[in-house]
Amino acid sequence: MTGENDGPADPRDRAERWTRLSNRLLIIAAVWGVLMITLGVFLLRFAALRSIVSALFVIYLVYFAVTYWVYRRARKLKSRASRSVLPSS
């Protein structure tokens, strides 16, 4: 079932949207990673907080996997869009 809200017709627009999303997610992943390393080293000294830090690290790994999937999808869509557009002569 197709409707008008299926997304843009131009593959370049779709690739651009995925690229913007990927860039935002990668920035968040980088900041979160630095915080995890910085706070993790400090918080692991306290035995009561080790399970919380471990849980946050597992959540970070899942987030990073999803971010990497979005990044790969954006690259694939961008590649497809560039192949589908014929240069004008």
PDB file of N, CA, C and O in Angstrom:
ATOM      1  N   MET A   1       0.851  -1.162   0.000  1.00  0.00           N
ATOM      2  CA  MET A   1       0.000   0.000   0.000  1.00  0.00           C
ATOM      3  C   MET A   1       0.901   1.231   0.000  1.00  0.00           C
ATOM      4  O   MET A   1       1.686   1.435   0.926  1.00  0.00           O
ATOM      5  N   THR A   2       0.785   2.036  -1.030  1.00  0.00           N
ATOM      6  CA  THR A   2       1.616   3.234  -1.124  1.00  0.00           C
ATOM      7  C   THR A   2       0.762   4.463  -0.905  1.00  0.00           C
ATOM      8  O   THR A   2      -0.397   4.518  -1.317  1.00  0.00           O
ATOM      9  N   GLY A   3       1.338   5.417  -0.269  1.00  0.00           N
ATOM     10  CA  GLY A   3       0.638   6.672  -0.005  1.00  0.00           C
ATOM     11  C   GLY A   3       1.558   7.835  -0.290  1.00  0.00           C
ATOM     12  O   GLY A   3       2.685   7.656  -0.751  1.00  0.00           O
ATOM     13  N   GLU A   4       1.077   9.009  -0.019  1.00  0.00           N
ATOM     14  CA  GLU A   4       1.878  10.196  -0.285  1.00  0.00           C
ATOM     15  C   GLU A   4       2.978  10.395   0.750  1.00  0.00           C
ATOM     16  O   GLU A   4       3.929  11.132   0.491  1.00  0.00           O
ATOM     17  N   ASN A   5       2.877   9.769   1.896  1.00  0.00           N
ATOM     18  CA  ASN A   5       3.847   9.961   2.962  1.00  0.00           C
ATOM     19  C   ASN A   5       4.928   8.897   2.976  1.00  0.00           C
ATOM     20  O   ASN A   5       5.547   8.665   4.015  1.00  0.00           O
ATOM     21  N   ASP A   6       5.167   8.253   1.862  1.00  0.00           N
ATOM     22  CA  ASP A   6       6.186   7.212   1.803  1.00  0.00           C
ATOM     23  C   ASP A   6       7.599   7.778   1.754  1.00  0.00           C
ATOM     24  O   ASP A   6       8.565   7.022   1.854  1.00  0.00           O
ATOM     25  N   GLY A   7       7.733   9.060   1.605  1.00  0.00           N
ATOM     26  CA  GLY A   7       9.045   9.677   1.559  1.00  0.00           C
ATOM     27  C   GLY A   7       9.241  10.414   0.256  1.00  0.00           C
ATOM     28  O   GLY A   7       8.382  10.385  -0.625  1.00  0.00           O
ATOM     29  N   PRO A   8      10.374  11.074   0.140  1.00  0.00           N
ATOM     30  CA  PRO A   8      10.626  11.838  -1.073  1.00  0.00           C
ATOM     31  C   PRO A   8      10.863  10.926  -2.266  1.00  0.00           C
ATOM     32  O   PRO A   8      11.380   9.817  -2.127  1.00  0.00           O
ATOM     33  N   ALA A   9      10.479  11.409  -3.429  1.00  0.00           N
ATOM     34  CA  ALA A   9      10.649  10.619  -4.640  1.00  0.00           C
ATOM     35  C   ALA A   9      12.106  10.613  -5.086  1.00  0.00           C
ATOM     36  O   ALA A   9      12.560   9.648  -5.700  1.00  0.00           O
ATOM     37  N   ASP A  10      12.834  11.670  -4.787  1.00  0.00           N
ATOM     38  CA  ASP A  10      14.222  11.779  -5.215  1.00  0.00           C
ATOM     39  C   ASP A  10      15.123  10.973  -4.279  1.00  0.00           C
ATOM     40  O   ASP A  10      15.128  11.221  -3.073  1.00  0.00           O
ATOM     41  N   PRO A  11      15.884  10.013  -4.809  1.00  0.00           N
ATOM     42  CA  PRO A  11      16.773   9.220  -3.948  1.00  0.00           C
ATOM     43  C   PRO A  11      17.847  10.064  -3.269  1.00  0.00           C
ATOM     44  O   PRO A  11      18.335   9.706  -2.197  1.00  0.00           O
ATOM     45  N   ARG A  12      18.217  11.186  -3.893  1.00  0.00           N
ATOM     46  CA  ARG A  12      19.225  12.047  -3.264  1.00  0.00           C
ATOM     47  C   ARG A  12      18.700  12.683  -1.987  1.00  0.00           C
ATOM     48  O   ARG A  12      19.445  12.841  -1.020  1.00  0.00           O
ATOM     49  N   ASP A  13      17.406  13.053  -1.975  1.00  0.00           N
ATOM     50  CA  ASP A  13      16.809  13.624  -0.761  1.00  0.00           C
ATOM     51  C   ASP A  13      16.785  12.599   0.363  1.00  0.00           C
ATOM     52  O   ASP A  13      17.094  12.905   1.515  1.00  0.00           O
ATOM     53  N   ARG A  14      16.415  11.389   0.008  1.00  0.00           N
ATOM     54  CA  ARG A  14      16.367  10.319   1.011  1.00  0.00           C
ATOM     55  C   ARG A  14      17.764  10.038   1.563  1.00  0.00           C
ATOM     56  O   ARG A  14      17.936   9.881   2.772  1.00  0.00           O
ATOM     57  N   ALA A  15      18.751   9.975   0.687  1.00  0.00           N
ATOM     58  CA  ALA A  15      20.127   9.744   1.126  1.00  0.00           C
ATOM     59  C   ALA A  15      20.608  10.888   2.009  1.00  0.00           C
ATOM     60  O   ALA A  15      21.310  10.663   2.995  1.00  0.00           O
ATOM     61  N   GLU A  16      20.233  12.107   1.660  1.00  0.00           N
ATOM     62  CA  GLU A  16      20.640  13.272   2.450  1.00  0.00           C
ATOM     63  C   GLU A  16      20.030  13.240   3.851  1.00  0.00           C
ATOM     64  O   GLU A  16      20.695  13.573   4.832  1.00  0.00           O
ATOM     65  N   ARG A  17      18.762  12.837   3.939  1.00  0.00           N
ATOM     66  CA  ARG A  17      18.117  12.728   5.260  1.00  0.00           C
ATOM     67  C   ARG A  17      18.819  11.693   6.124  1.00  0.00           C
ATOM     68  O   ARG A  17      19.073  11.941   7.303  1.00  0.00           O
ATOM     69  N   TRP A  18      19.138  10.533   5.550  1.00  0.00           N
ATOM     70  CA  TRP A  18      19.826   9.484   6.307  1.00  0.00           C
ATOM     71  C   TRP A  18      21.230   9.935   6.701  1.00  0.00           C
ATOM     72  O   TRP A  18      21.710   9.594   7.782  1.00  0.00           O
ATOM     73  N   THR A  19      21.890  10.699   5.832  1.00  0.00           N
ATOM     74  CA  THR A  19      23.228  11.193   6.151  1.00  0.00           C
ATOM     75  C   THR A  19      23.176  12.178   7.312  1.00  0.00           C
ATOM     76  O   THR A  19      24.008  12.115   8.217  1.00  0.00           O
ATOM     77  N   ARG A  20      22.201  13.090   7.294  1.00  0.00           N
ATOM     78  CA  ARG A  20      22.062  14.039   8.412  1.00  0.00           C
ATOM     79  C   ARG A  20      21.792  13.304   9.723  1.00  0.00           C
ATOM     80  O   ARG A  20      22.380  13.631  10.754  1.00  0.00           O
ATOM     81  N   LEU A  21      20.906  12.316   9.683  1.00  0.00           N
ATOM     82  CA  LEU A  21      20.614  11.526  10.880  1.00  0.00           C
ATOM     83  C   LEU A  21      21.865  10.806  11.364  1.00  0.00           C
ATOM     84  O   LEU A  21      22.158  10.793  12.559  1.00  0.00           O
ATOM     85  N   SER A  22      22.593  10.214  10.438  1.00  0.00           N
ATOM     86  CA  SER A  22      23.816   9.499  10.784  1.00  0.00           C
ATOM     87  C   SER A  22      24.831  10.429  11.437  1.00  0.00           C
ATOM     88  O   SER A  22      25.451  10.068  12.437  1.00  0.00           O
ATOM     89  N   ASN A  23      25.002  11.621  10.878  1.00  0.00           N
ATOM     90  CA  ASN A  23      25.961  12.575  11.449  1.00  0.00           C
ATOM     91  C   ASN A  23      25.585  12.963  12.870  1.00  0.00           C
ATOM     92  O   ASN A  23      26.447  13.038  13.745  1.00  0.00           O
ATOM     93  N   ARG A  24      24.309  13.207  13.101  1.00  0.00           N
ATOM     94  CA  ARG A  24      23.859  13.566  14.456  1.00  0.00           C
ATOM     95  C   ARG A  24      24.090  12.422  15.438  1.00  0.00           C
ATOM     96  O   ARG A  24      24.570  12.634  16.552  1.00  0.00           O
ATOM     97  N   LEU A  25      23.745  11.210  15.015  1.00  0.00           N
ATOM     98  CA  LEU A  25      23.919  10.058  15.897  1.00  0.00           C
ATOM     99  C   LEU A  25      25.391   9.805  16.199  1.00  0.00           C
ATOM    100  O   LEU A  25      25.735   9.437  17.322  1.00  0.00           O
ATOM    101  N   LEU A  26      26.265   9.997  15.211  1.00  0.00           N
ATOM    102  CA  LEU A  26      27.693   9.788  15.434  1.00  0.00           C
ATOM    103  C   LEU A  26      28.268  10.824  16.395  1.00  0.00           C
ATOM    104  O   LEU A  26      29.143  10.499  17.198  1.00  0.00           O
ATOM    105  N   ILE A  27      27.792  12.061  16.324  1.00  0.00           N
ATOM    106  CA  ILE A  27      28.255  13.088  17.264  1.00  0.00           C
ATOM    107  C   ILE A  27      27.833  12.723  18.683  1.00  0.00           C
ATOM    108  O   ILE A  27      28.625  12.826  19.620  1.00  0.00           O
ATOM    109  N   ILE A  28      26.581  12.296  18.834  1.00  0.00           N
ATOM    110  CA  ILE A  28      26.098  11.889  20.158  1.00  0.00           C
ATOM    111  C   ILE A  28      26.890  10.690  20.664  1.00  0.00           C
ATOM    112  O   ILE A  28      27.242  10.632  21.842  1.00  0.00           O
ATOM    113  N   ALA A  29      27.172   9.729  19.782  1.00  0.00           N
ATOM    114  CA  ALA A  29      27.940   8.544  20.181  1.00  0.00           C
ATOM    115  C   ALA A  29      29.342   8.934  20.641  1.00  0.00           C
ATOM    116  O   ALA A  29      29.857   8.369  21.605  1.00  0.00           O
ATOM    117  N   ALA A  30      29.955   9.888  19.963  1.00  0.00           N
ATOM    118  CA  ALA A  30      31.300  10.318  20.348  1.00  0.00           C
ATOM    119  C   ALA A  30      31.291  10.994  21.716  1.00  0.00           C
ATOM    120  O   ALA A  30      32.137  10.705  22.562  1.00  0.00           O
ATOM    121  N   VAL A  31      30.337  11.889  21.927  1.00  0.00           N
ATOM    122  CA  VAL A  31      30.253  12.579  23.222  1.00  0.00           C
ATOM    123  C   VAL A  31      29.962  11.580  24.336  1.00  0.00           C
ATOM    124  O   VAL A  31      30.581  11.622  25.399  1.00  0.00           O
ATOM    125  N   TRP A  32      29.001  10.670  24.077  1.00  0.00           N
ATOM    126  CA  TRP A  32      28.648   9.667  25.075  1.00  0.00           C
ATOM    127  C   TRP A  32      29.847   8.766  25.369  1.00  0.00           C
ATOM    128  O   TRP A  32      30.075   8.401  26.523  1.00  0.00           O
ATOM    129  N   GLY A  33      30.605   8.408  24.353  1.00  0.00           N
ATOM    130  CA  GLY A  33      31.784   7.565  24.548  1.00  0.00           C
ATOM    131  C   GLY A  33      32.826   8.231  25.426  1.00  0.00           C
ATOM    132  O   GLY A  33      33.396   7.593  26.311  1.00  0.00           O
ATOM    133  N   VAL A  34      33.078   9.511  25.186  1.00  0.00           N
ATOM    134  CA  VAL A  34      34.041  10.243  26.014  1.00  0.00           C
ATOM    135  C   VAL A  34      33.550  10.320  27.453  1.00  0.00           C
ATOM    136  O   VAL A  34      34.328  10.139  28.389  1.00  0.00           O
ATOM    137  N   LEU A  35      32.249  10.591  27.631  1.00  0.00           N
ATOM    138  CA  LEU A  35      31.699  10.634  28.992  1.00  0.00           C
ATOM    139  C   LEU A  35      31.785   9.276  29.675  1.00  0.00           C
ATOM    140  O   LEU A  35      32.091   9.192  30.865  1.00  0.00           O
ATOM    141  N   MET A  36      31.514   8.211  28.920  1.00  0.00           N
ATOM    142  CA  MET A  36      31.588   6.869  29.506  1.00  0.00           C
ATOM    143  C   MET A  36      33.010   6.560  29.973  1.00  0.00           C
ATOM    144  O   MET A  36      33.203   5.987  31.045  1.00  0.00           O
ATOM    145  N   ILE A  37      33.985   6.934  29.180  1.00  0.00           N
ATOM    146  CA  ILE A  37      35.376   6.676  29.567  1.00  0.00           C
ATOM    147  C   ILE A  37      35.752   7.524  30.777  1.00  0.00           C
ATOM    148  O   ILE A  37      36.321   7.020  31.745  1.00  0.00           O
ATOM    149  N   THR A  38      35.431   8.810  30.718  1.00  0.00           N
ATOM    150  CA  THR A  38      35.809   9.719  31.800  1.00  0.00           C
ATOM    151  C   THR A  38      35.103   9.367  33.105  1.00  0.00           C
ATOM    152  O   THR A  38      35.748   9.188  34.139  1.00  0.00           O
ATOM    153  N   LEU A  39      33.784   9.269  33.052  1.00  0.00           N
ATOM    154  CA  LEU A  39      33.038   8.958  34.269  1.00  0.00           C
ATOM    155  C   LEU A  39      33.223   7.507  34.691  1.00  0.00           C
ATOM    156  O   LEU A  39      33.240   7.199  35.883  1.00  0.00           O
ATOM    157  N   GLY A  40      33.362   6.622  33.720  1.00  0.00           N
ATOM    158  CA  GLY A  40      33.526   5.204  34.037  1.00  0.00           C
ATOM    159  C   GLY A  40      34.766   4.942  34.864  1.00  0.00           C
ATOM    160  O   GLY A  40      34.725   4.172  35.823  1.00  0.00           O
ATOM    161  N   VAL A  41      35.868   5.577  34.501  1.00  0.00           N
ATOM    162  CA  VAL A  41      37.109   5.398  35.256  1.00  0.00           C
ATOM    163  C   VAL A  41      36.923   5.883  36.692  1.00  0.00           C
ATOM    164  O   VAL A  41      37.414   5.260  37.634  1.00  0.00           O
ATOM    165  N   PHE A  42      36.215   6.993  36.850  1.00  0.00           N
ATOM    166  CA  PHE A  42      35.981   7.526  38.193  1.00  0.00           C
ATOM    167  C   PHE A  42      34.978   6.674  38.971  1.00  0.00           C
ATOM    168  O   PHE A  42      35.206   6.361  40.140  1.00  0.00           O
ATOM    169  N   LEU A  43      33.865   6.297  38.327  1.00  0.00           N
ATOM    170  CA  LEU A  43      32.795   5.606  39.039  1.00  0.00           C
ATOM    171  C   LEU A  43      33.099   4.142  39.330  1.00  0.00           C
ATOM    172  O   LEU A  43      32.512   3.567  40.248  1.00  0.00           O
ATOM    173  N   LEU A  44      34.001   3.526  38.572  1.00  0.00           N
ATOM    174  CA  LEU A  44      34.314   2.122  38.828  1.00  0.00           C
ATOM    175  C   LEU A  44      35.051   1.919  40.150  1.00  0.00           C
ATOM    176  O   LEU A  44      35.214   0.786  40.603  1.00  0.00           O
ATOM    177  N   ARG A  45      35.488   2.992  40.757  1.00  0.00           N
ATOM    178  CA  ARG A  45      36.130   2.883  42.072  1.00  0.00           C
ATOM    179  C   ARG A  45      35.121   2.516  43.159  1.00  0.00           C
ATOM    180  O   ARG A  45      35.483   1.970  44.202  1.00  0.00           O
ATOM    181  N   PHE A  46      33.860   2.822  42.901  1.00  0.00           N
ATOM    182  CA  PHE A  46      32.818   2.547  43.885  1.00  0.00           C
ATOM    183  C   PHE A  46      32.103   1.258  43.496  1.00  0.00           C
ATOM    184  O   PHE A  46      31.497   1.176  42.428  1.00  0.00           O
ATOM    185  N   ALA A  47      32.172   0.276  44.347  1.00  0.00           N
ATOM    186  CA  ALA A  47      31.615  -1.043  44.035  1.00  0.00           C
ATOM    187  C   ALA A  47      30.111  -0.993  43.797  1.00  0.00           C
ATOM    188  O   ALA A  47      29.591  -1.758  42.985  1.00  0.00           O
ATOM    189  N   ALA A  48      29.407  -0.105  44.492  1.00  0.00           N
ATOM    190  CA  ALA A  48      27.948  -0.039  44.358  1.00  0.00           C
ATOM    191  C   ALA A  48      27.523   0.461  42.979  1.00  0.00           C
ATOM    192  O   ALA A  48      26.415   0.162  42.533  1.00  0.00           O
ATOM    193  N   LEU A  49      28.372   1.206  42.307  1.00  0.00           N
ATOM    194  CA  LEU A  49      28.013   1.793  41.019  1.00  0.00           C
ATOM    195  C   LEU A  49      28.478   0.966  39.825  1.00  0.00           C
ATOM    196  O   LEU A  49      28.194   1.322  38.681  1.00  0.00           O
ATOM    197  N   ARG A  50      29.184  -0.122  40.072  1.00  0.00           N
ATOM    198  CA  ARG A  50      29.718  -0.910  38.958  1.00  0.00           C
ATOM    199  C   ARG A  50      28.631  -1.480  38.070  1.00  0.00           C
ATOM    200  O   ARG A  50      28.784  -1.507  36.849  1.00  0.00           O
ATOM    201  N   SER A  51      27.536  -1.936  38.658  1.00  0.00           N
ATOM    202  CA  SER A  51      26.462  -2.500  37.836  1.00  0.00           C
ATOM    203  C   SER A  51      25.800  -1.420  36.982  1.00  0.00           C
ATOM    204  O   SER A  51      25.399  -1.683  35.848  1.00  0.00           O
ATOM    205  N   ILE A  52      25.685  -0.209  37.521  1.00  0.00           N
ATOM    206  CA  ILE A  52      25.091   0.892  36.753  1.00  0.00           C
ATOM    207  C   ILE A  52      25.996   1.265  35.584  1.00  0.00           C
ATOM    208  O   ILE A  52      25.523   1.460  34.464  1.00  0.00           O
ATOM    209  N   VAL A  53      27.291   1.364  35.846  1.00  0.00           N
ATOM    210  CA  VAL A  53      28.240   1.698  34.781  1.00  0.00           C
ATOM    211  C   VAL A  53      28.252   0.602  33.724  1.00  0.00           C
ATOM    212  O   VAL A  53      28.320   0.889  32.528  1.00  0.00           O
ATOM    213  N   SER A  54      28.186  -0.638  34.156  1.00  0.00           N
ATOM    214  CA  SER A  54      28.158  -1.752  33.204  1.00  0.00           C
ATOM    215  C   SER A  54      26.897  -1.709  32.347  1.00  0.00           C
ATOM    216  O   SER A  54      26.959  -1.941  31.140  1.00  0.00           O
ATOM    217  N   ALA A  55      25.761  -1.414  32.961  1.00  0.00           N
ATOM    218  CA  ALA A  55      24.506  -1.325  32.205  1.00  0.00           C
ATOM    219  C   ALA A  55      24.557  -0.175  31.204  1.00  0.00           C
ATOM    220  O   ALA A  55      24.112  -0.324  30.066  1.00  0.00           O
ATOM    221  N   LEU A  56      25.092   0.962  31.618  1.00  0.00           N
ATOM    222  CA  LEU A  56      25.229   2.094  30.693  1.00  0.00           C
ATOM    223  C   LEU A  56      26.150   1.747  29.526  1.00  0.00           C
ATOM    224  O   LEU A  56      25.917   2.175  28.396  1.00  0.00           O
ATOM    225  N   PHE A  57      27.188   0.976  29.805  1.00  0.00           N
ATOM    226  CA  PHE A  57      28.102   0.581  28.739  1.00  0.00           C
ATOM    227  C   PHE A  57      27.421  -0.353  27.745  1.00  0.00           C
ATOM    228  O   PHE A  57      27.635  -0.234  26.538  1.00  0.00           O
ATOM    229  N   VAL A  58      26.607  -1.277  28.236  1.00  0.00           N
ATOM    230  CA  VAL A  58      25.867  -2.177  27.343  1.00  0.00           C
ATOM    231  C   VAL A  58      24.881  -1.377  26.492  1.00  0.00           C
ATOM    232  O   VAL A  58      24.754  -1.622  25.292  1.00  0.00           O
ATOM    233  N   ILE A  59      24.187  -0.426  27.111  1.00  0.00           N
ATOM    234  CA  ILE A  59      23.265   0.430  26.351  1.00  0.00           C
ATOM    235  C   ILE A  59      24.037   1.219  25.296  1.00  0.00           C
ATOM    236  O   ILE A  59      23.564   1.387  24.172  1.00  0.00           O
ATOM    237  N   TYR A  60      25.226   1.702  25.659  1.00  0.00           N
ATOM    238  CA  TYR A  60      26.058   2.427  24.698  1.00  0.00           C
ATOM    239  C   TYR A  60      26.447   1.537  23.522  1.00  0.00           C
ATOM    240  O   TYR A  60      26.428   1.985  22.376  1.00  0.00           O
ATOM    241  N   LEU A  61      26.797   0.292  23.792  1.00  0.00           N
ATOM    242  CA  LEU A  61      27.163  -0.622  22.706  1.00  0.00           C
ATOM    243  C   LEU A  61      25.997  -0.848  21.752  1.00  0.00           C
ATOM    244  O   LEU A  61      26.183  -0.879  20.536  1.00  0.00           O
ATOM    245  N   VAL A  62      24.799  -1.004  22.300  1.00  0.00           N
ATOM    246  CA  VAL A  62      23.610  -1.172  21.451  1.00  0.00           C
ATOM    247  C   VAL A  62      23.372   0.104  20.643  1.00  0.00           C
ATOM    248  O   VAL A  62      23.110   0.039  19.442  1.00  0.00           O
ATOM    249  N   TYR A  63      23.463   1.252  21.294  1.00  0.00           N
ATOM    250  CA  TYR A  63      23.290   2.535  20.599  1.00  0.00           C
ATOM    251  C   TYR A  63      24.320   2.690  19.483  1.00  0.00           C
ATOM    252  O   TYR A  63      23.990   3.127  18.380  1.00  0.00           O
ATOM    253  N   PHE A  64      25.560   2.330  19.775  1.00  0.00           N
ATOM    254  CA  PHE A  64      26.607   2.456  18.765  1.00  0.00           C
ATOM    255  C   PHE A  64      26.353   1.519  17.592  1.00  0.00           C
ATOM    256  O   PHE A  64      26.612   1.888  16.447  1.00  0.00           O
ATOM    257  N   ALA A  65      25.853   0.318  17.852  1.00  0.00           N
ATOM    258  CA  ALA A  65      25.528  -0.619  16.771  1.00  0.00           C
ATOM    259  C   ALA A  65      24.429  -0.052  15.875  1.00  0.00           C
ATOM    260  O   ALA A  65      24.517  -0.139  14.650  1.00  0.00           O
ATOM    261  N   VAL A  66      23.401   0.525  16.480  1.00  0.00           N
ATOM    262  CA  VAL A  66      22.318   1.139  15.696  1.00  0.00           C
ATOM    263  C   VAL A  66      22.858   2.332  14.906  1.00  0.00           C
ATOM    264  O   VAL A  66      22.506   2.519  13.741  1.00  0.00           O
ATOM    265  N   THR A  67      23.706   3.132  15.534  1.00  0.00           N
ATOM    266  CA  THR A  67      24.300   4.279  14.851  1.00  0.00           C
ATOM    267  C   THR A  67      25.129   3.826  13.655  1.00  0.00           C
ATOM    268  O   THR A  67      25.076   4.440  12.590  1.00  0.00           O
ATOM    269  N   TYR A  68      25.890   2.760  13.831  1.00  0.00           N
ATOM    270  CA  TYR A  68      26.706   2.244  12.733  1.00  0.00           C
ATOM    271  C   TYR A  68      25.821   1.724  11.604  1.00  0.00           C
ATOM    272  O   TYR A  68      26.148   1.899  10.430  1.00  0.00           O
ATOM    273  N   TRP A  69      24.700   1.085  11.950  1.00  0.00           N
ATOM    274  CA  TRP A  69      23.763   0.609  10.925  1.00  0.00           C
ATOM    275  C   TRP A  69      23.200   1.794  10.134  1.00  0.00           C
ATOM    276  O   TRP A  69      23.104   1.729   8.908  1.00  0.00           O
ATOM    277  N   VAL A  70      22.830   2.872  10.826  1.00  0.00           N
ATOM    278  CA  VAL A  70      22.304   4.064  10.150  1.00  0.00           C
ATOM    279  C   VAL A  70      23.380   4.656   9.238  1.00  0.00           C
ATOM    280  O   VAL A  70      23.086   5.076   8.118  1.00  0.00           O
ATOM    281  N   TYR A  71      24.614   4.687   9.713  1.00  0.00           N
ATOM    282  CA  TYR A  71      25.722   5.203   8.906  1.00  0.00           C
ATOM    283  C   TYR A  71      25.906   4.380   7.634  1.00  0.00           C
ATOM    284  O   TYR A  71      26.061   4.941   6.549  1.00  0.00           O
ATOM    285  N   ARG A  72      25.888   3.053   7.763  1.00  0.00           N
ATOM    286  CA  ARG A  72      26.041   2.184   6.588  1.00  0.00           C
ATOM    287  C   ARG A  72      24.885   2.364   5.621  1.00  0.00           C
ATOM    288  O   ARG A  72      25.091   2.391   4.407  1.00  0.00           O
ATOM    289  N   ARG A  73      23.668   2.489   6.143  1.00  0.00           N
ATOM    290  CA  ARG A  73      22.495   2.686   5.282  1.00  0.00           C
ATOM    291  C   ARG A  73      22.591   4.012   4.534  1.00  0.00           C
ATOM    292  O   ARG A  73      22.266   4.084   3.349  1.00  0.00           O
ATOM    293  N   ALA A  74      23.036   5.057   5.222  1.00  0.00           N
ATOM    294  CA  ALA A  74      23.193   6.358   4.571  1.00  0.00           C
ATOM    295  C   ALA A  74      24.216   6.280   3.447  1.00  0.00           C
ATOM    296  O   ALA A  74      24.004   6.842   2.373  1.00  0.00           O
ATOM    297  N   ARG A  75      25.320   5.587   3.689  1.00  0.00           N
ATOM    298  CA  ARG A  75      26.337   5.453   2.638  1.00  0.00           C
ATOM    299  C   ARG A  75      25.814   4.662   1.457  1.00  0.00           C
ATOM    300  O   ARG A  75      26.091   4.996   0.305  1.00  0.00           O
ATOM    301  N   LYS A  76      25.049   3.602   1.743  1.00  0.00           N
ATOM    302  CA  LYS A  76      24.492   2.786   0.666  1.00  0.00           C
ATOM    303  C   LYS A  76      23.497   3.594  -0.159  1.00  0.00           C
ATOM    304  O   LYS A  76      23.523   3.541  -1.389  1.00  0.00           O
ATOM    305  N   LEU A  77      22.622   4.341   0.510  1.00  0.00           N
ATOM    306  CA  LEU A  77      21.647   5.158  -0.210  1.00  0.00           C
ATOM    307  C   LEU A  77      22.328   6.261  -1.019  1.00  0.00           C
ATOM    308  O   LEU A  77      21.910   6.572  -2.134  1.00  0.00           O
ATOM    309  N   LYS A  78      23.373   6.847  -0.451  1.00  0.00           N
ATOM    310  CA  LYS A  78      24.095   7.891  -1.175  1.00  0.00           C
ATOM    311  C   LYS A  78      24.775   7.308  -2.413  1.00  0.00           C
ATOM    312  O   LYS A  78      24.801   7.940  -3.469  1.00  0.00           O
ATOM    313  N   SER A  79      25.318   6.110  -2.280  1.00  0.00           N
ATOM    314  CA  SER A  79      25.954   5.453  -3.417  1.00  0.00           C
ATOM    315  C   SER A  79      24.934   5.141  -4.503  1.00  0.00           C
ATOM    316  O   SER A  79      25.182   5.375  -5.686  1.00  0.00           O
ATOM    317  N   ARG A  80      23.786   4.612  -4.094  1.00  0.00           N
ATOM    318  CA  ARG A  80      22.725   4.317  -5.064  1.00  0.00           C
ATOM    319  C   ARG A  80      22.243   5.582  -5.758  1.00  0.00           C
ATOM    320  O   ARG A  80      22.021   5.590  -6.968  1.00  0.00           O
ATOM    321  N   ALA A  81      22.082   6.652  -4.986  1.00  0.00           N
ATOM    322  CA  ALA A  81      21.596   7.907  -5.562  1.00  0.00           C
ATOM    323  C   ALA A  81      22.596   8.465  -6.570  1.00  0.00           C
ATOM    324  O   ALA A  81      22.204   8.999  -7.608  1.00  0.00           O
ATOM    325  N   SER A  82      23.875   8.341  -6.267  1.00  0.00           N
ATOM    326  CA  SER A  82      24.869   8.880  -7.200  1.00  0.00           C
ATOM    327  C   SER A  82      24.943   8.044  -8.473  1.00  0.00           C
ATOM    328  O   SER A  82      25.248   8.572  -9.542  1.00  0.00           O
ATOM    329  N   ARG A  83      24.668   6.743  -8.370  1.00  0.00           N
ATOM    330  CA  ARG A  83      24.671   5.897  -9.567  1.00  0.00           C
ATOM    331  C   ARG A  83      23.422   6.100 -10.406  1.00  0.00           C
ATOM    332  O   ARG A  83      23.461   5.938 -11.626  1.00  0.00           O
ATOM    333  N   SER A  84      22.309   6.457  -9.763  1.00  0.00           N
ATOM    334  CA  SER A  84      21.054   6.582 -10.503  1.00  0.00           C
ATOM    335  C   SER A  84      20.930   7.918 -11.231  1.00  0.00           C
ATOM    336  O   SER A  84      20.106   8.058 -12.135  1.00  0.00           O
ATOM    337  N   VAL A  85      21.736   8.887 -10.846  1.00  0.00           N
ATOM    338  CA  VAL A  85      21.674  10.203 -11.484  1.00  0.00           C
ATOM    339  C   VAL A  85      22.663  10.227 -12.637  1.00  0.00           C
ATOM    340  O   VAL A  85      23.865  10.049 -12.441  1.00  0.00           O
ATOM    341  N   LEU A  86      22.158  10.443 -13.820  1.00  0.00           N
ATOM    342  CA  LEU A  86      23.015  10.509 -14.997  1.00  0.00           C
ATOM    343  C   LEU A  86      23.516  11.934 -15.178  1.00  0.00           C
ATOM    344  O   LEU A  86      22.751  12.886 -15.026  1.00  0.00           O
ATOM    345  N   PRO A  87      24.792  12.086 -15.499  1.00  0.00           N
ATOM    346  CA  PRO A  87      25.303  13.446 -15.704  1.00  0.00           C
ATOM    347  C   PRO A  87      24.694  14.063 -16.959  1.00  0.00           C
ATOM    348  O   PRO A  87      24.520  13.397 -17.980  1.00  0.00           O
ATOM    349  N   SER A  88      24.379  15.335 -16.857  1.00  0.00           N
ATOM    350  CA  SER A  88      23.795  16.017 -18.018  1.00  0.00           C
ATOM    351  C   SER A  88      24.911  16.465 -18.951  1.00  0.00           C
ATOM    352  O   SER A  88      25.977  16.891 -18.508  1.00  0.00           O
ATOM    353  N   SER A  89      24.647  16.362 -20.256  1.00  0.00           N
ATOM    354  CA  SER A  89      25.697  16.722 -21.208  1.00  0.00           C
ATOM    355  C   SER A  89      25.416  18.031 -21.898  1.00  0.00           C
ATOM    356  O   SER A  89      26.208  18.473 -22.730  1.00  0.00           O
TER     357      SER A  89
END
